[in-house]
């Protein structure tokens, strides 16, 4: 039996675009404030994960993703 339904059950919201670096920083801050090991993180071209990321792994994901985005996007938004 796949664990995917746990993710789909937890996914109650929607996605919306981040249009500025300030909005991205606010998103990261929100995730950090609500980081209790309940966030499912995955690339959209992959299957949803079987379980949420542990607290420390989410922080590492945030740091690496933020650095990647800021280093690789020439736009200043």
GIWO-V69747 format. One record per backbone hydrogen bond with DSSP energy under -1.0 kcal/mol. NH is the residue of the N-H (numbers start at 1). CO is the residue of the C=O. Records with the same first field share a line. If there is no record, write none. Layout:
NH=CO, CO
This chain:
6=3
8=4
9=5
10=6
11=7
12=10
24=20
25=21
26=22
27=23
28=24
29=25
30=26
31=27
32=28
33=29
34=30
35=32
36=34
46=43
53=39
58=54
59=55
60=56
61=57
62=58
63=59
64=60
65=61
66=62
67=63
68=64
69=65
70=66
71=67
72=68
73=69
